[in-house]
Amino acid sequence: MSAPDQPFLAPWQAQVFGLTVALSEAGLFNWPDWTQALGAQLATGAEYWDAWLQALEVILTQKGVAVPDEIAALAHRWQDAAHATPHGQPILLENASG
Amino acid sequence: MKVHNRVPAMPHDHHDHDNHLDPMDARVRALETILVQKGLVDPAAVDAIIETYAHKVGPQNGAAVVARAWSEPAFADWLARDATAAVGAMGFTGRQGEHVKAVFNAPGLHHVIVCTLCSCYPWSLLGLPPVWYKSPAYRSRVVIEPRAVLAEFGLVLPEATQLRVWDSTAELRYLVVPMRPEGTEGWTPEQLAELVTRESMIGTGLARVPA
């Protein structure tokens, strides 16, 4: 298949998709609730996968699983870890300085 | 604006000596870290889901359903009456408990599917939707001016052909059963399935005509 037909254009898109389906199958939310959350983000004009990630963060916040500050702080640590990891090696959160 | 063949911008490539994480990538890793720590997801299960939808499930499933409907009138009747059960009997069961409705093209009648809310799509039959199916342009325009949108896909239907647009939901996904091409009498279901394109099962195309 040609590139525009690939469902995922970056690994994080596949990852956030897999997390969402896994959480739904585990019963954290049902799929109709998910499509409402995704539709609300898409209605803002966001790019598709950006909207998907935003929708998942909204649902997880509503469910009390994660709060935005915690997600942002941990994302920052992941970026720190990436900087601290030599090229070609797997990025591990333990490598973050913070 | 054309609604197909649009490729979203790729993330920037970095060429520094150390690693940079795209901000979105970092946020997803952060979420996964939290979810795994809390025992809400199993990374192996996530990997298996990605593998399934990126590589295993695809339009070949829907093509097998259509080819069987073309070959067996009794199956076609079942598919028309209760598509969820009919495709389930072939092993194609939706993972989210959704129902499937099959809509049959006929002379003078053409069906096309969309999800105006987000991107609902019959995953178990067609895999994940193509980029254009998820685009705001397709989602908004196909319900307003389907004929113009189909023309952009190269599908120009006679003026007299009635068009029906079906809006998919989380609970109900649609499959278009295209018309069987002429000149395929005596073909096996396996041969017929080769003619059934993804676009023909969305309604933005027709089944291939034998060469």
Interface residues (C-beta under 8 A of the other chain):
Chain A: A3 P4 D5 Q6 P7 F8 L9 A10 P11 W12 A14 Q15 V16 F17 G18 L19 V21 A22 L23 S24 E25 A26 L28 N30 W31 P32 W34 T35 Q36 L38 G39 L42 G45 E47 Y48 W49 D50 L53 L56 E57 L60 V65 A66 E70 I71 A72 L74 A75 H76 R77 W78 Q79 A82 H83 A84 T85 P86 H87 I91 L93
Chain B: H4 N5 R6 V7 P8 M10 P11 H17 D18 N19 H20 L21 D22 P23 M24 D25 A26 R27 V28 R29 A30 L31 E32 T33 I34 L35 K38 L40 V41 D42 A45 V46 D47 I49 I50 Y53 A54 R95 Q96 G97 E98 L117 C118 S119 C120 G127 L128 P129 P130 V131 W132 K134 S135 P136 T169 A170 E171
